């Protein structure tokens, strides 16, 4: 239909016909931006999306991994990467991802998105050969183009996403193991494909689904980011968690990345003031 035929009523019918809440949210958001631009350019008199029903809110509460969960998943990654079937025999078919364990340890130690982790370059890592802290600068992300390929973008998802984080010793060890593999990459990527090209995040997600098991079906690579946010919030506060994850403010961190505590803090000392005299 023509722009001037796209009435609020027609757009409402289109949005409500979409089956999933996430689809409704995406469609409404994209059309709101498109018609907002059309309105500013004078192509339509007003934005017809503004009066459609509000998009359904997401009810997916943040869920993080426990320390024991992380240890168990590490064990499963190690078992999955071991290609030996016993008696020296090897698995048939393509070689399995050789560095999934290192990817996981870097994501856990940084709180990066999977695209940010796979976009890391060796020039973004400082102090790996010294005795002091190792600092990783998150300076890019990978972008997937359907039917085209994947390329490295020279900035993270958002402006505030560019950050430098000091990583724990286990993540620094993972980077050293990866460096010792000596995988060539024209862009100097830490986790390139075997051909040295940017790696499809979707391929890493596929490998992860093979590793985690049915009992951890809820765990996605993004779950590590939520785990980092929750752990830092518990120990150092919401502002520290927001800075680690590269958010512009703490509202997004609190709403989407920190698991709500089941146990309220101990405030009995405060409430004791209300005791009868």
N, C-alpha and C positions, 0 to 999 in steps of 0.2 A: 504494500500500500504506500501511497504518498505520505510525506510527513504530515501534511495538514489533515490526513484521514486517520491518523493515529490518535484517536480520542482516549481519554482516561478509561472509559468503559471498555473499549477494545483491548487496551493494554492490560486492564484488570483481568479480563477473560483469559488472555494469553498467559499471564503469570500464574493464575490459579490452576490452569491446566497442567502445569509442570508438577510432576509427581513428588519430588523430594523437596524438603525444606531448604537444603543447601542450593538446589537448582533455582528455587524461587529467589533466594537471596542474591545469587549471582546475576540472574537475569534482571532483577529490579535495579541492582547497583549499576550494571553496565548501561542499561537503558536510561537511567537517571543522568548519568554522565553524558551520554550521547545527546539526549534531548536538551540538557543544560547548555551544551555547546551550540546546538541548533538555535536555542532561544537567544543566546548572546549574539549570534550572527544574524538574527532577524529572520531566520527561516521558518520559525513558528512563533506564535504570539506568547505562549507560555509553555512551561514544562509539564506535559500531561502525566508524567510519572509521579509527580509530587503528591497527587491526591489518590493514588492507588493505595491499597491496604498495606500497612507496614509489613516489612519482611519478617518472617518468623525468626525468633531469636534461637541461637544454638543452645541446647541444653547439655552439651557435652562438657561435664566438669573435668578440670585438669586431673590427671591421674599419674602419679610418679612411681618409679620403681624403688623398692627397698634395697639396702646394701646387699642382702642375701640374694635378691633377684638379680642384681648386676653380676654377682659372682657366678650364679648358675648360668646365666646367659653367656658369660665369657667362656665357661666350660663347654657349652654347646657349640660355640663358634670354633673353639679349638678342635673339638671332635669332628666337626663338619669339614674343617680345612684339611684334616689328616686324610690323605687319599689312599693310604695303605689299607688293604683289606686283609692283611695277614699273609705270611709266607712269601713276602716280596711281591705279591700281585698288586697291580694298579687298577684304578677305576677306568672304565671305558668312557669315551665321550670327551667333551671339552674339559679343560682343566678348571678346577674351581677357583673362585676368587682367592688369591693368595694372601691378600692383605686386609681381609674383612675385620680381623681382630684389631689391627692397627687403626682402621677407620673408626671403629666403635670406641676405642680408648681415647682417640683425639676428640671425638664428639662429646664424650663424657667429661673430658678435661677442659673443654672450652665452652660448651653450651651452644655450639654452632648449629645452624640448619645443615641438612645434608648437602645442599648446593654450595653453601659457604665452605664446608669442610673439603669437598672435592675441588674447590677453586683455589685452595691454598697453594702458594708457590714457595719454593725454598727461600726466596728472597723475603718472604713474609715471616720467616722464623729467625729469631735472634737469640744467641747465647747457647746454642746447642752443643758447642765444643768447650764451653767454659764450666767453671764450678758454681757460677751464680744462677739466678733464676732464668728460665727459658720463657721468652715472650713471643706470642703469636699475634700478628696483626691481621684482622679479618678485613680484607680489602676488595673482595669480589664475590661473585656467585656464578653458578652455572645456570644457563637458560636452555631449556629444551624446546625445540621447534619441531612440531609434528611433521614427519615426512622430509625433514631437512637435515636435522642433526642437533648437536649440542655445542654451545660455544661459551667461553668465559667472558663474563661481563665485568668491567673494571670498577665496579662499585657494588656494595651489598644490596639487599632488597630495598633498604631505606637509607636515608642520609645518616641517621643516627646509628645505623648498623655497622658503620666503620668504627672499629675499636681495637685496642690492643689489650690482650689478656695474658696474665701470668699463669702458666699451666703447671699442674702437679707433676711429680717425678714420673709416674707411670705413663703419662702422655708423652713426656719428653723421651722416655725409653722407646715408646712406640714409633716416634719420629726417627729415632736413630736406627731402629731395625729397618724401617722403610728406606732410609737413605742408603743403608748398606746393600740393599737389593740393586741399587744402581740402575733403575729403570729410566731410560732416556726420555726426555720430553722437551719439545721445542719451546714450550712456554714455561718450562721449569716447574711443572706441577708436581706436588707431593704425591698425589694419588691418581696418576694417569691410567689410561687403559694400557693393555700390553703393547699397543702400537704407539704409545706415547701421546695419544690424543686426549682431549677432555673426555671424561668418563660419564656415561649416561647415569644419572641418579636412579632412573627406573631400574637399571640392571642391578644396582646395589640393593634396592628394595626387594627385587625378586630373590636375590640370594638370602636376604634377611628372612623372608617368609619361609624359606626352606630350612632355616636354622632354628627359629624360635620355638616351634612345637605348638600343638593345639592349646596347651594350657597357657601359653603366652601369646595367643592370637591377637590380643588387644595392644600388644607392644609394637610400635612402629619406630623408625629412626627418630621421628620427632619426639617420641617419648623420652629419649635421653635428654633432650633440651628441657623438657618439663621437669625431669628429675633434677637437673642442675639448678633450675630456677627455684624449685621447692627446697632443696637442701640449703642453698645459700640464703634464702629468705628465713629459714628456721634458725640459722646460725648467725647471720650478719644483718638481716633486715631486708625489707622490700627494695630499698634504693640500691643496695649492692647487687641484688638479683637482677634488677632492671638494667643496671650498667653492664653486667656480665653478658646479658642476652642482647644488648644493643637496642633497647627500646627507648623511645623519646621521652617516655614518662612511665610511672609505676602502675598506671591504671590497666594497661594491656597486660603487664606482667601478672598483676594480682588476679585479673579476670580469667586469663587463659593459660597461665603457665605455673601457677602455684596451687598445689593440691590443698583443699580446705582441710584444716586440722579437725579431726574428730573429737579431740580433747581440748576443751577451753583452757587457757592459761590459769595457773593457780592465783586467784585474786582473793583468797579467803582472808588474808591479812587485811585487805582493804575493807572487806565486808564485816570484819570483826568490829569495826567502829559502830556498827548498827546494833550491836549486842545490847540487851536490856541492862539498865543500871540498877 
